[in-house]
């Protein structure tokens, strides 16, 4: 990406479209890039700490503030994801002859994945701020719901398996029919990764109060 000028230009062009996505016509690529930006939650906190330390030379303040910067970043990303999903859902509906909204459309379902993730990250922040005593319990319940919901979306809509009418709970036609165990293995492994993902976006939950 850094070697060729064209790649640099395309990268910043797509990033600019992600930032401007609430105001422009979008496509799946913009949503996908925004989804990947959520993975930079921790690096963004590190970047904030570096900039803060260089500019203020106050390590204790920067250590305390970095998790909040990371939390603000992830909340912004999920807010964008919700807006993008609703916008693409509306665009696709307006392109249909009947102009009827499909409430089972992937874009609409993806909106709720972003919404659950946003609320989960928000309650991680509320628990850190000690807004009320039950914030951690609410976060825990939301984390379970968000993890299972996101996992179901991955399996059912992104992977195209988990057909309840199928005897194997996969689907009738498989790319590797002789290796069905791999589908089950990666489905379970995906659940493990989704659990780790929840902890990643809930940075403020398990960080020592001094950090």
BAFI-3210 file (N, C-alpha, C; in Angstrom, 3 decimals, decimal comma, padded with zeros to 6 digits):
// residues 211
n [1|2|3|4|5|6|7|8|9|10|11|12|13|14|15|16|17|18|19|20|21|22|23|24|25|26|27|28|29|30|31|32|33|34|35|36|37|38|39|40|41|42|43|44|45|46|47|48|49|50|51|52|53|54|55|56|57|58|59|60|61|62|63|64|65|66|67|68|69|70|71|72|73|74|75|76|77|78|79|80|81|82|83|84|85|86|87|88|89|90|91|92|93|94|95|96|97|98|99|100|101|102|103|104|105|106|107|108|109|110|111|112|113|114|115|116|117|118|119|120|121|122|123|124|125|126|127|128|129|130|131|132|133|134|135|136|137|138|139|140|141|142|143|144|145|146|147|148|149|150|151|152|153|154|155|156|157|158|159|160|161|162|163|164|165|166|167|168|169|170|171|172|173|174|175|176|177|178|179|180|181|182|183|184|185|186|187|188|189|190|191|192|193|194|195|196|197|198|199|200|201|202|203|204|205|206|207|208|209|210|211]
n.u [000,831|001,962|003,983|003,263|001,994|-000,608|-001,971|-001,825|-003,379|-005,892|-006,404|-006,677|-008,765|-010,898|-010,999|-011,750|-014,310|-015,528|-015,583|-017,240|-019,554|-022,200|-023,334|-023,209|-023,780|-023,536|-021,772|-021,297|-018,562|-017,682|-018,969|-017,745|-015,040|-015,309|-016,091|-013,697|-012,132|-012,912|-011,309|-009,067|-009,199|-007,652|-004,985|-005,557|-005,954|-003,352|-002,030|-003,203|-002,213|000,531|000,662|-000,411|001,473|003,826|003,072|002,219|003,819|003,027|002,733|001,003|-001,513|-001,985|-002,026|-004,327|-006,242|-006,133|-007,668|-010,278|-010,231|-009,935|-012,371|-014,167|-013,486|-014,297|-017,039|-017,752|-017,151|-019,050|-021,376|-021,210|-021,407|-024,049|-025,487|-024,599|-025,553|-028,354|-028,609|-027,715|-029,626|-031,919|-031,242|-031,120|-033,770|-035,125|-034,330|-035,811|-038,672|-041,182|-040,687|-040,757|-039,855|-037,616|-037,572|-036,043|-033,738|-030,178|-028,807|-030,485|-030,613|-027,926|-027,733|-028,747|-026,803|-024,682|-025,921|-026,305|-023,619|-022,713|-024,213|-023,262|-020,517|-020,916|-022,000|-019,806|-018,226|-019,876|-019,782|-017,106|-017,095|-018,614|-021,362|-023,796|-024,594|-025,344|-024,229|-022,211|-023,423|-025,462|-023,854|-022,650|-024,829|-025,646|-023,322|-023,323|-025,677|-025,042|-022,754|-023,762|-025,741|-024,248|-022,603|-024,507|-025,370|-023,009|-022,751|-025,220|-025,928|-023,574|-021,887|-023,666|-024,640|-026,066|-028,703|-031,836|-033,574|-032,034|-030,586|-028,090|-027,734|-026,295|-026,091|-027,741|-026,055|-022,627|-019,326|-017,215|-018,174|-017,306|-015,946|-017,361|-016,987|-015,217|-016,729|-018,316|-016,301|-015,107|-017,309|-017,705|-015,238|-015,435|-017,290|-015,727|-013,891|-015,647|-016,322|-013,870|-013,768|-015,817|-014,660|-012,584|-013,809|-014,828|-013,016|-012,701|-013,696|-012,103|-009,788|-007,358|-008,239|-006,275|-005,290]
n.v [-001,196|001,225|001,467|002,048|004,842|004,974|003,078|004,295|006,541|005,362|004,152|006,353|007,574|005,756|005,743|008,389|008,295|006,591|008,194|010,217|008,837|009,025|011,034|010,534|008,434|004,992|001,786|-001,806|-002,135|000,118|-000,292|-002,676|-001,888|-000,100|-001,906|-003,308|-001,324|-001,304|-003,138|-001,780|-000,717|-001,033|-000,339|002,361|003,475|003,204|004,887|007,324|007,562|007,833|010,248|011,965|011,722|012,699|015,309|016,397|015,385|014,078|011,306|009,880|011,094|010,548|007,748|007,264|008,459|007,248|004,758|005,813|007,274|005,182|003,899|005,897|005,928|003,350|003,465|005,463|004,191|002,079|003,558|004,723|002,350|001,557|003,679|003,416|000,844|001,216|003,176|001,897|-000,107|001,414|002,548|000,246|-000,548|001,573|001,125|-000,996|-002,164|-002,259|-000,786|-001,622|-002,177|-004,629|-006,372|-008,469|-008,245|-008,421|-006,005|-004,623|-006,402|-006,411|-003,856|-004,102|-005,695|-003,896|-002,052|-003,504|-003,992|-001,384|-000,529|-002,359|-001,676|000,876|000,472|-000,674|001,562|003,099|001,523|001,828|004,530|004,440|005,029|003,854|001,196|-001,254|-001,471|-003,189|-005,734|-005,373|-004,913|-007,440|-009,144|-007,982|-008,452|-011,222|-011,535|-009,961|-011,299|-013,893|-013,195|-011,881|-013,979|-015,765|-014,299|-014,302|-017,065|-017,811|-015,823|-014,667|-016,871|-018,659|-021,078|-023,331|-024,292|-024,952|-026,797|-028,729|-031,958|-032,045|-029,583|-027,828|-027,174|-028,100|-028,261|-028,436|-027,118|-028,700|-031,564|-033,961|-033,294|-032,420|-031,989|-029,914|-027,625|-027,550|-027,273|-024,764|-023,159|-023,275|-022,274|-019,722|-018,679|-018,526|-016,578|-014,443|-013,991|-013,092|-010,792|-009,234|-008,653|-007,120|-004,807|-003,856|-002,447|-000,980|-002,480|-004,527|-003,282|-002,122|000,237|002,161|002,463]
n.w [000,000|000,716|-001,110|-003,772|-005,510|-006,517|-004,977|-002,478|-002,956|-003,529|-001,087|000,738|-000,541|-000,250|002,528|002,966|001,850|003,636|005,936|005,039|004,611|005,839|004,336|001,629|-001,290|-000,712|-000,734|-000,425|-000,010|001,433|003,874|004,624|004,910|007,046|008,998|009,290|010,397|013,007|014,210|014,849|017,318|019,768|018,791|018,149|020,677|021,642|019,854|020,525|023,135|022,613|021,135|023,062|025,130|023,933|023,394|025,863|027,865|030,140|031,577|033,359|033,111|030,413|030,390|031,879|030,263|027,741|027,498|027,409|025,067|023,272|023,720|022,863|020,168|019,258|019,708|017,918|015,500|015,447|015,468|012,951|011,479|011,938|010,755|008,108|007,391|007,527|005,589|003,219|003,127|002,695|000,197|-001,455|-001,277|-002,524|-005,087|-005,905|-007,724|-006,354|-004,114|-001,465|001,903|003,032|005,861|006,557|005,237|004,688|005,244|007,003|009,146|009,789|010,814|013,411|014,534|014,652|016,360|018,781|019,409|019,750|022,013|023,885|024,067|025,022|027,587|028,773|029,010|030,723|033,005|033,680|034,322|036,563|036,669|037,446|039,739|038,648|036,114|035,187|035,254|033,390|031,155|030,960|030,342|027,914|026,447|026,125|024,604|022,335|021,385|020,728|018,862|016,845|016,131|015,108|012,871|011,372|010,810|009,624|007,668|006,539|006,086|005,063|006,046|008,502|008,112|009,142|008,102|007,056|007,581|008,660|009,717|008,233|005,075|002,003|-000,277|-000,240|-000,392|000,368|000,852|001,983|004,196|006,518|009,194|009,397|008,943|011,242|013,138|012,505|012,855|015,628|016,403|015,415|017,193|019,479|018,646|018,338|020,987|021,967|020,477|021,591|024,075|023,162|022,122|024,420|026,040|028,439|030,513|031,749|032,464|034,712|037,248|037,494|035,013]
ca.u [000,000|002,799|005,004|002,750|001,212|-002,012|-002,533|-002,004|-004,514|-007,119|-006,633|-007,204|-010,051|-011,889|-011,117|-012,547|-015,701|-016,035|-015,857|-018,364|-020,618|-023,572|-023,814|-023,044|-024,261|-022,517|-021,875|-020,853|-017,130|-017,543|-019,370|-016,716|-013,864|-015,664|-016,047|-012,293|-011,596|-013,210|-010,194|-007,981|-009,573|-006,487|-003,931|-005,935|-005,644|-001,889|-001,668|-003,607|-001,266|001,803|000,498|-000,621|002,726|004,773|002,612|002,025|004,851|002,355|002,383|-000,116|-002,734|-002,160|-002,396|-005,717|-007,123|-006,073|-008,821|-011,466|-010,067|-010,217|-013,811|-014,803|-013,225|-015,118|-018,428|-017,907|-017,156|-020,330|-022,385|-021,100|-021,894|-025,505|-025,936|-024,295|-026,475|-029,681|-028,526|-027,667|-030,946|-032,831|-030,842|-031,542|-035,234|-035,542|-034,015|-036,775|-039,897|-042,299|-040,273|-041,128|-038,711|-037,491|-037,038|-035,128|-032,580|-028,920|-028,420|-031,300|-030,161|-026,610|-027,925|-028,915|-025,495|-023,974|-026,603|-025,967|-022,207|-022,615|-024,735|-022,342|-019,343|-021,358|-022,121|-018,447|-017,822|-020,666|-019,249|-015,839|-017,408|-019,390|-022,601|-024,702|-023,988|-025,661|-023,723|-021,442|-024,368|-026,099|-022,839|-022,458|-025,987|-025,550|-022,191|-023,781|-026,641|-024,322|-021,877|-024,567|-026,405|-023,231|-022,188|-025,584|-025,320|-021,854|-023,010|-026,420|-026,006|-022,277|-021,374|-024,713|-024,920|-027,037|-030,040|-032,563|-034,272|-031,060|-030,332|-026,771|-027,741|-025,379|-026,940|-027,807|-024,877|-021,417|-018,138|-016,419|-019,158|-016,651|-015,257|-018,368|-016,499|-014,550|-017,750|-018,671|-015,138|-014,946|-018,472|-017,401|-014,079|-015,944|-017,909|-014,618|-013,381|-016,649|-016,177|-012,674|-014,129|-016,576|-013,707|-011,779|-014,560|-015,182|-011,693|-012,719|-014,238|-011,118|-008,570|-007,169|-008,646|-005,127|-004,874]
ca.v [000,000|002,416|001,496|002,606|006,063|004,698|002,396|005,301|007,384|004,579|003,953|007,575|007,839|004,917|006,239|009,610|007,912|006,045|009,324|010,978|007,895|009,434|012,086|010,151|007,111|004,036|000,412|-002,787|-001,947|001,118|-000,943|-003,666|-001,168|000,403|-003,079|-003,604|-000,258|-001,640|-003,939|-000,873|-000,120|-000,988|000,525|003,769|003,878|003,347|006,089|008,466|007,666|008,330|011,672|012,653|011,747|013,580|016,703|016,895|014,829|013,728|009,896|009,420|011,592|009,837|006,370|007,295|008,943|006,412|003,856|006,576|007,571|003,933|003,678|006,862|005,490|002,193|003,914|006,184|003,201|001,369|004,519|004,767|001,090|001,582|004,627|002,846|-000,253|001,768|003,922|000,926|-000,760|002,364|002,639|-000,976|-000,553|002,550|000,587|-002,051|-001,634|-002,103|000,160|-002,148|-002,497|-006,022|-006,350|-009,600|-007,968|-008,448|-004,673|-004,295|-007,280|-005,916|-002,665|-004,514|-006,148|-002,673|-001,449|-004,271|-003,758|-000,008|-000,475|-003,126|-000,830|002,016|000,062|-000,837|002,910|003,492|000,808|002,481|005,823|004,184|005,797|003,175|-000,040|-002,433|-001,328|-004,378|-006,821|-005,064|-005,167|-008,882|-009,683|-007,484|-009,116|-012,558|-011,360|-009,456|-012,363|-014,936|-012,620|-011,676|-015,310|-016,293|-013,579|-014,840|-018,433|-017,916|-014,892|-014,485|-018,163|-019,359|-022,424|-023,402|-024,466|-025,795|-027,851|-029,747|-032,936|-031,773|-028,175|-027,051|-026,881|-029,256|-028,294|-027,978|-027,122|-029,863|-032,444|-035,055|-032,743|-031,637|-031,651|-028,615|-026,584|-027,474|-026,771|-023,318|-022,490|-023,148|-021,387|-018,371|-018,237|-018,148|-015,293|-013,417|-013,688|-012,241|-009,511|-008,479|-008,141|-006,093|-003,553|-003,453|-002,235|-000,369|-003,382|-005,322|-002,499|-001,661|001,638|003,072|002,516]
ca.w [000,000|000,830|-002,152|-005,008|-005,313|-006,805|-003,816|-001,434|-003,347|-003,360|000,347|001,336|-001,189|000,420|003,901|002,892|001,598|004,900|006,818|004,481|004,258|006,177|003,431|000,235|-001,658|-000,279|-001,194|000,561|000,269|002,493|005,120|004,959|005,408|008,378|009,879|009,576|011,245|014,396|014,725|015,242|018,593|020,653|018,219|018,247|022,043|021,731|019,106|021,352|024,246|022,081|020,835|024,333|025,893|023,248|023,450|027,226|028,753|031,391|031,345|034,174|032,465|029,138|030,708|032,319|029,196|026,541|027,351|027,035|023,639|022,575|023,823|021,974|018,798|018,895|019,670|016,652|014,415|015,422|015,065|011,495|010,918|011,974|009,728|006,792|007,109|007,236|004,328|002,128|003,125|002,046|-001,215|-002,153|-001,337|-003,521|-006,416|-006,208|-008,354|-005,424|-003,069|-000,151|002,757|003,454|007,211|006,711|004,394|005,451|005,711|008,163|010,223|010,165|011,640|014,808|015,017|015,030|017,503|019,980|019,711|020,246|023,381|024,726|024,311|025,824|028,986|029,277|029,404|031,885|034,166|034,011|034,928|037,776|036,565|038,368|040,241|037,846|034,744|034,788|034,990|032,097|030,129|030,833|029,617|026,542|025,798|025,728|023,511|021,153|020,893|020,092|017,692|015,813|015,690|014,262|011,599|010,639|010,355|008,791|006,541|005,880|005,642|004,321|006,568|009,592|007,565|010,094|007,377|006,693|008,639|009,246|010,148|007,390|003,923|001,109|-001,137|000,427|-001,239|000,804|001,506|002,706|005,377|007,233|010,529|009,327|009,079|012,660|013,874|012,293|013,446|017,062|016,516|015,177|018,443|020,357|018,157|018,640|022,413|022,076|019,855|022,589|025,057|022,499|022,014|025,785|026,632|029,772|031,523|032,486|032,679|036,076|037,372|037,354|033,607]
c.u [000,865|003,786|004,522|001,821|-000,269|-002,677|-002,760|-003,244|-005,825|-007,453|-007,269|-008,549|-011,158|-012,098|-011,953|-014,022|-016,331|-016,436|-017,100|-019,592|-022,016|-024,180|-023,743|-023,669|-023,165|-022,756|-021,305|-019,391|-016,918|-017,897|-018,299|-015,469|-014,124|-015,622|-014,609|-011,675|-011,882|-012,078|-009,039|-008,290|-008,372|-005,346|-004,271|-005,661|-004,152|-001,413|-002,017|-002,612|000,054|001,737|000,362|000,688|003,729|004,379|002,532|003,115|004,281|001,869|001,170|-001,448|-003,020|-002,593|-003,871|-006,674|-007,187|-007,250|-010,096|-011,421|-010,396|-011,715|-014,569|-014,651|-014,180|-016,590|-018,712|-017,992|-018,510|-021,490|-022,400|-021,679|-023,417|-026,068|-025,747|-025,260|-027,869|-029,691|-028,511|-028,989|-031,965|-032,515|-031,340|-033,055|-035,738|-035,252|-034,970|-038,048|-041,026|-041,985|-040,671|-039,873|-038,755|-036,802|-036,172|-033,876|-031,305|-028,517|-029,200|-030,891|-028,784|-026,678|-028,020|-027,613|-024,656|-024,575|-026,253|-024,519|-022,007|-023,063|-023,822|-021,114|-019,702|-021,456|-020,767|-017,910|-018,569|-020,190|-017,946|-016,073|-018,208|-020,677|-023,688|-024,161|-024,226|-025,111|-022,985|-022,366|-025,063|-025,114|-022,669|-023,590|-025,936|-024,427|-022,579|-024,725|-025,932|-023,443|-022,668|-025,248|-025,412|-022,745|-023,235|-025,582|-024,165|-022,184|-024,134|-026,338|-024,677|-021,723|-022,403|-024,980|-025,935|-028,463|-030,801|-033,325|-033,343|-030,821|-029,015|-026,669|-026,726|-026,187|-026,853|-026,551|-023,693|-020,237|-017,249|-017,341|-018,536|-015,940|-016,216|-017,890|-015,798|-015,541|-018,146|-017,532|-015,025|-016,149|-018,242|-016,245|-014,490|-016,604|-016,844|-014,060|-014,368|-016,602|-014,975|-012,949|-014,895|-015,645|-012,859|-012,514|-015,000|-013,918|-011,759|-013,189|-013,141|-009,786|-008,519|-007,540|-007,494|-004,633|-006,072]
c.v [001,246|002,551|002,230|003,785|005,800|004,019|003,363|006,142|006,646|004,376|005,188|007,973|007,046|005,386|007,523|009,305|007,302|007,178|010,090|010,109|008,305|010,407|011,710|008,782|006,098|002,668|-000,522|-002,595|-000,962|000,501|-001,932|-002,996|-000,631|-000,725|-003,410|-002,556|-000,516|-002,436|-003,070|-000,150|000,047|-000,151|002,006|004,298|004,082|004,609|007,343|008,667|008,269|009,825|012,487|012,796|012,718|015,041|017,255|016,464|014,537|012,281|009,427|009,856|010,814|008,394|006,295|007,611|008,010|005,452|004,576|006,950|006,342|003,639|004,628|006,477|004,369|002,550|004,660|005,225|002,507|002,297|004,666|003,506|001,067|002,497|004,043|001,728|000,255|002,494|002,963|000,183|000,122|002,472|001,432|-001,047|000,399|002,079|-000,531|-001,454|-001,376|-001,143|-000,304|-002,550|-003,965|-006,045|-007,573|-009,427|-007,951|-007,080|-004,277|-005,132|-006,841|-004,661|-003,040|-005,077|-004,948|-002,019|-002,169|-004,041|-002,361|000,076|-001,229|-002,310|000,361|001,653|-000,289|000,505|003,364|002,792|001,435|003,804|005,684|005,010|005,190|001,781|-001,249|-002,410|-002,585|-005,546|-006,614|-005,328|-006,661|-009,521|-009,260|-008,162|-010,496|-012,462|-010,946|-010,527|-013,414|-014,421|-012,439|-012,999|-015,917|-015,618|-014,083|-016,181|-018,486|-017,068|-014,731|-015,790|-018,965|-020,772|-022,294|-023,391|-025,449|-026,929|-028,991|-030,689|-032,663|-030,370|-027,334|-026,526|-028,066|-029,387|-027,664|-028,048|-028,318|-030,824|-033,575|-034,579|-031,857|-031,193|-030,297|-027,468|-026,420|-026,871|-025,256|-022,533|-022,264|-022,180|-019,938|-017,809|-017,794|-016,781|-014,163|-013,023|-012,781|-010,854|-008,630|-007,884|-007,026|-004,758|-003,036|-003,220|-001,817|-001,309|-004,005|-004,587|-002,021|-000,188|002,622|003,186|002,831]
c.w [000,000|-000,323|-003,391|-004,738|-005,531|-005,616|-002,659|-001,712|-003,112|-001,887|000,980|000,718|-000,499|001,855|003,950|002,667|002,848|005,831|006,351|004,218|004,707|005,174|001,960|-000,013|-001,344|-000,908|-000,124|000,940|001,421|003,845|005,562|005,529|006,813|009,402|010,258|010,497|012,720|015,032|015,198|016,551|019,525|020,074|018,285|019,651|022,245|021,014|019,913|022,498|023,774|021,814|022,119|025,101|025,269|023,424|024,873|028,202|030,150|031,289|032,129|033,576|031,184|029,367|031,104|031,177|027,992|026,406|026,946|025,553|022,806|022,578|022,898|020,517|018,403|018,848|018,367|015,475|014,318|015,084|013,548|010,865|010,887|010,885|008,334|006,433|006,768|005,890|003,130|002,003|002,411|000,553|-001,998|-002,285|-002,417|-004,942|-006,830|-006,815|-007,352|-004,273|-001,654|000,633|003,184|004,823|007,525|005,852|005,244|006,001|006,970|009,366|010,713|011,007|013,117|015,380|015,453|016,256|018,797|020,391|020,300|021,702|024,337|025,075|025,187|027,300|029,593|029,760|030,655|033,146|034,627|034,747|036,221|037,811|037,457|038,649|039,340|036,433|034,285|034,461|033,650|030,965|029,885|030,035|028,151|025,776|025,299|024,533|022,224|020,541|020,134|018,824|016,541|015,255|014,762|012,897|010,742|010,005|009,326|007,533|005,806|005,331|004,863|004,789|007,713|009,053|008,463|009,410|006,979|007,874|009,354|009,835|009,369|006,201|002,980|000,262|-000,413|-000,527|-000,915|001,555|002,321|003,967|006,166|008,604|010,543|009,497|010,538|013,477|013,742|012,810|014,940|017,270|016,302|016,435|019,448|019,952|018,442|020,124|022,639|021,509|020,830|023,630|024,453|022,424|023,386|026,599|028,094|030,872|032,385|032,673|034,113|036,174|037,238|035,940|032,728]
res [x|x|x|x|x|x|x|x|x|x|x|x|x|x|x|x|x|x|x|x|x|x|x|x|x|x|x|x|x|x|x|x|x|x|x|x|x|x|x|x|x|x|x|x|x|x|x|x|x|x|x|x|x|x|x|x|x|x|x|x|x|x|x|x|x|x|x|x|x|x|x|x|x|x|x|x|x|x|x|x|x|x|x|x|x|x|x|x|x|x|x|x|x|x|x|x|x|x|x|x|x|x|x|x|x|x|x|x|x|x|x|x|x|x|x|x|x|x|x|x|x|x|x|x|x|x|x|x|x|x|x|x|x|x|x|x|x|x|x|x|x|x|x|x|x|x|x|x|x|x|x|x|x|x|x|x|x|x|x|x|x|x|x|x|x|x|x|x|x|x|x|x|x|x|x|x|x|x|x|x|x|x|x|x|x|x|x|x|x|x|x|x|x|x|x|x|x|x|x|x|x|x|x|x|x|x|x|x|x|x|x]
***
